[in-house]
Amino acid sequence: MGIFDEAKKKATDFLGSDAGEQKSDELLDKAADAAKGRLGEDKADQINKVRDAVDERIGNNNGGEEEEPAN
């Protein structure tokens, strides 16, 4: 396993943890707030959609809470 594979595994493991999910949520919130400040509140809905889409792709998506199963 190469050094980049090890780094990728560590990053993936961290983002999959509850601590990683909290940190990624904090960073995404800050980025979304900065974008809203730069682009204006009239773009807030679009910015929030992008923020949520990115959040679904990284982390464990539950912040330490069990997700409800889909019916």
C-alpha positions as CSV (number, residue, x, y, z in Angstrom):
1,M,0.0,0.0,0.0
2,G,1.4,3.4,-1.0
3,I,1.6,6.5,1.0
4,F,-1.3,8.0,-0.8
5,D,-3.4,4.9,-0.3
6,E,-2.7,5.1,3.5
7,A,-3.6,8.8,3.6
8,K,-6.8,8.2,1.7
9,K,-7.8,5.4,4.0
10,K,-7.1,7.5,7.1
11,A,-9.1,10.4,5.7
12,T,-12.0,8.1,4.7
13,D,-11.9,6.5,8.2
14,F,-12.0,9.9,9.9
15,L,-14.8,11.3,7.7
16,G,-16.8,8.1,8.5
17,S,-16.5,8.7,12.2
18,D,-18.8,10.8,14.3
19,A,-16.0,13.4,14.9
20,G,-15.4,13.5,11.2
21,E,-19.0,14.1,10.5
22,Q,-19.2,16.9,13.0
23,K,-16.1,18.5,11.6
24,S,-17.2,18.2,8.0
25,D,-20.6,19.7,8.9
26,E,-18.9,22.7,10.6
27,L,-16.7,23.3,7.5
28,L,-19.6,23.0,5.1
29,D,-21.7,25.4,7.3
30,K,-18.8,27.9,7.2
31,A,-18.4,27.5,3.5
32,A,-22.2,27.9,2.9
33,D,-22.3,31.0,5.1
34,A,-19.3,32.5,3.2
35,A,-21.0,31.8,-0.1
36,K,-24.2,33.4,1.1
37,G,-22.3,36.5,2.3
38,R,-20.6,36.7,-1.1
39,L,-23.5,35.9,-3.4
40,G,-26.4,37.2,-1.3
41,E,-29.3,35.7,0.5
42,D,-31.3,35.4,-2.8
43,K,-29.0,32.4,-3.6
44,A,-29.4,30.8,-0.2
45,D,-31.7,28.0,-1.4
46,Q,-29.2,27.0,-4.1
47,I,-26.3,27.2,-1.7
48,N,-28.1,25.1,0.9
49,K,-28.9,22.4,-1.8
50,V,-25.3,22.2,-2.8
51,R,-24.2,22.1,0.9
52,D,-26.6,19.2,1.5
53,A,-25.5,17.3,-1.6
54,V,-21.9,17.5,-0.6
55,D,-22.7,16.5,3.0
56,E,-24.5,13.4,1.7
57,R,-21.3,12.4,-0.2
58,I,-18.9,12.7,2.7
59,G,-19.0,11.6,6.3
60,N,-21.4,9.2,8.0
61,N,-24.4,11.5,7.5
62,N,-25.9,10.9,11.0
63,G,-23.9,13.0,13.4
64,G,-23.8,10.1,15.9
65,E,-27.6,9.4,15.6
66,E,-29.2,6.4,14.1
67,E,-30.9,7.1,10.8
68,E,-34.5,6.1,10.4
69,P,-34.9,3.3,7.8
70,A,-36.7,4.3,4.6
71,N,-40.2,2.9,4.3
